Amino acid sequence: MSDAGEPDEQALIETLYRAALPEFVALRKVGAQRLRKAGQREAATRVQALGKPSVPAWLANQLFHEAPVDWNTALDAGEALREAQRGGGITATEMQEKLSAQQQAVQRLVQRADALAAARAQKVSRAHLRKLQDTLEAFAAGTAEGEPGRLQAELAPPSFDALDAAALLAAEPPRERAHAAVEGVERARAQLGVAQRRLEQAEQALSSCKQDLLEREQALSAARQGERTAAAATSEAQAQLERLRAP
C-alpha cells in the first residue's frame, strides 16, 4: 500500500486480499488507520470489519488476480456447458466434452494454486485444495455468491440440478441412450468383477495372515514350554550338584 496521497478504500481492499495470508491482520490495521487519519471514518470502519480469508478463499483470490487467463477459461467453459444444457440438440458425447473442458479448466487452476502456495511458503492441505475446487466449480457453474478476488470464505459446490440431468438425457436420441445404457451396464459389470476378484484376493491374504499368526502363536507356545522345561531341568541339576557337594 502506497503512503502517497489520499488513501483509496477500494485500492486498500484489493491490496489487502492480494497480500500474503499471514500479513492480512497487520495490513488491515494499517489500512484502517490510514483511512481514519484521512478523515474517512466510515471507510476505516468497513476495512477494519473485513474478515481474514480462509486458506481456500485466499487461494481463490490469488488465482483471480494472478491467473486471469486460466480463471476466465474456467468461467467460459462453465458458460458453454450451461448454454448447451439450455439449448439441447447435442449428443451426450458433445455434452461430456463440454463438461470435461470445465473440469480440466478447474483442475488447472487448482494446480496453479498449489504451486502458488508453495512459492509463497503457504501451507495447504488436500482438504484446502478440495474446498478450493468446490469454490472454483461454483464460479464456473454461475452459482457463486461472493465477489471474486475478495472472498473471505470458501464457497459450497454447485448443487446437482435435475434439469441439468434431464438436459443431458434429452441430448441423445433414444437409440443412442439405449446404446449408452448398455455400455454403462457392461462397464459396471466389469468393475464389479474386478472388485470381486480384489475381495477374493484380500480374503485369501487375510486367511494366510491368520494361518501364519496361528503358526507363530503355536511356535511361541512351544518355545515357552521348552523354556519352562529347560528351567526345571536346570533347577534339578543345580539341586543334585548341591547334594553332591554336601559333606
N, C-alpha and C positions, 0 to 999 in steps of 0.2 A: 504494500500500500504506500503510495507516494505521500510525502508530507507537504508537497507544494500545492498552494491554492486551497479553495474550499473543498472539504470532503464531499464526495458524492455517495449517497446511500447505496444505490444500485451497484456502483463500481466496487464499493467496500464489500457488499454481499457476494458479488461474483468472485472477488479475490479470496474471500473467506472460504467459500466452498471449493475453490480450486487448490487451496493450500494443503500441506501435509496434515493428516488427521491429528497427530499429537499437538500440532500448533493451533488447533481450532480455538480452544478456550482463550488462550492468551491473545490471539488476533481479534477475537470477538470483543474482548475487553478494551483493547487499544482502539478498535474502530468505533465503539460506542463512546469512548472518551473524546475522540476527535470530533465526533458529531456534536456531542454535548458542549464542548468548548466553542464550536462554531455557532452555537445557539440553536441547533437543530435537535431539540429535546425529544420530540416525538419520534424522529428517525432513530435517535440514540436508543430510545426505549424498544423500538422494533428490533434493532440489531442485537441488543442485549438479550432479547427474548428468543432469538434463533436457537434451535436445538442442534447439538452436535450430531453429525450423521452417524448412523451405524456403519460398520465396515462395508456391507454390501451396497448401501446407499452412497457411501463415499466413492466406491469403485465405479458405480454408475455415473456419478457426477464427473469423475475424471475422464471416463470414456466419452461422455458428451462433449467435453471441451477439447480433448486431445486426440480423439479418433473420430472426427466428424464424418469422414467418408464411410467408414465401416458402420457408424451409427445410422447414417441415412440409408445405407444399403439394407440394413435390417428392417428399418421402417418401410422402405419401398417394397421389400419382399412381403412384408405383412399386409400392406395395402393391396398388392397384386393378388394375394391369396383371398382377401376379403372380397375383392372385386369379382374374382372367379366364382366365389361362393354365391354372391348375389346374382350374377348373371346366368350361371348354369351353362349348359350346352357344351361342356367339355368332358373329356373322358376322365376316368379315375386316375389313369396314368398321368395325365396332364395336371390334375389336381395334386397328385402326390409329388410331382416335380416342383410345384409352387410351394408346397408345404416343406419339402426338403430344402428349398432355397432359403426359406425363412429360418429353418433350424440351423442350417450351416452358417448363415449370417450371424445368428445369435451366438453360436459356438465360437466363431472368430472373435467376437467381442469379449467373450469370457476368457479366451486365451490371451488376448491383448491385456485384459485386466490383471491376469495372473502375472504376466511379465512386468507390467507397470508397477504392481505392488512390490515385486522382488527388487526392481530398480530403486524404489523408494524405501526399501527396508521395512515395508509394512507387512506384518504377519497376516496371512489369510489362511483359513481352513477350507476344507471341502464343503462344509456347511455354508460358509460365507459365499463360496462360488455358486452353490446351488440356489441360494437366495438371490444372488445377483442374476442368475439365469432366469429365475421367476420374474424378476423386475424387468429385465430386457424383453421377455416374452410379453409382458403386459403392455409395454410400449409398442412392440411390433404388432400386437393384436388390437391396438387402439383402445385399450381398456384402462390405461394408466391414469391414476388420479394423483397428480403431482407434477411439479414443474421440472423438466429435465435440466440437469446441471445444478439444481438446488434441493435435491432430495434430502430429507432428514432420516427417513426410514425406508427399508426395502418395501416393495410392493407385492401384493398377492398375485399369483399367476392367473392368467385368464381362465374363467370357468368354462367347462365344456358346454357348448350351446347345441341343443338338439336340432336347431335349424341348420347349423353348420353340418351336422351329421346327415341331415336329410338332403342337403345340397350335394354332399359327396355321393350319396346313394343315387340321387336323381341324375348325376352327371353321366352315368353309364346306361346304355340300353340294357333291357332285361337279359339278353343273351350274354353280354359281357359281364353283367353282375353274377349270373349263374356260373360262368366260367371262373370268375374270380373267387366265388364262394367255394367251388370245388378245389381250386388251388389252395385256398385257405385251410380247408379241411385236411388236405394232403400234407400241408406243412405242419399242421397241428399234430397229425398222427405221427409224422416223422420226429417231431420234437418230443412227443410222448414216448416213442420208442427209445430215443436217446436217454431221456430221463429215467425210464425203467431200467435200462442197462446200467446206468450210473448207480441207481439204487441197489441193483443186484451186486455190483462190484463193491459198493460201500458195505453192504450186509456181509459179503464174503470176507472183506477186510476186518470187519468188526468181529466176526466169528473166529477168524485167525488170531486176532489180538486176544480174544477171550481164552482160546486154547493155549496160546503162548503164556498168558498170565497164569492159567491153571498149572501149567507145567513148571513155571518158575516158582509158584507157591509150593508145589509138591517138592521141588528141589530144595527150597529153603527149609521146609519142614524136615526133610531128611537130613539136611546139614545140621540143623539144630539138634535133632535126635542123636546124630553122630557126635556132636559136641558134648551132649549130656553123657553119652556112653563113655567117651574118652575121659571126661572129667571124673566119672565114677571110677574108671579103671585106674586113673592117676591117683585118686584118693586111696584106693585099696592098696596100690603098690606102695604108696608112702607109708601106710599103716603097717604093712608087712615089714618094710625096711626098718621102721622104728622098733618093731618087735624083735627083729634080729639083732639090733644094736643094744637092746636092753640086756643088762647083766643076768 
